[in-house]
Amino acid sequence: MKAEIGDRLHVHSRTVGTPDQTSEIIEIHGQDGAPPYLVRRDDGHEALVFPGPDATIEHPPGVDEQ
């Protein structure tokens, strides 16, 4: 998993009826875009996240992956 500041971390729900969670990546604490990530959730809460296999990185529109 490789991210850049400004990307969105999308954690897919594992429970029916529970919404997915998306957060903006505001800091990267790993090397070369690797986790852990400091994220800001839509409600303003910030957390240090070590994403699991149920998470994906979404780049802002118009940004090409390398």
Secondary structure, 3 states (H helix, E strand, C coil): CCCCCCCEEEECCCCCCCCCEEEEEEEECCHHHCCCEEEEECCCCEEEECCCCCEEEECCCCCCCC
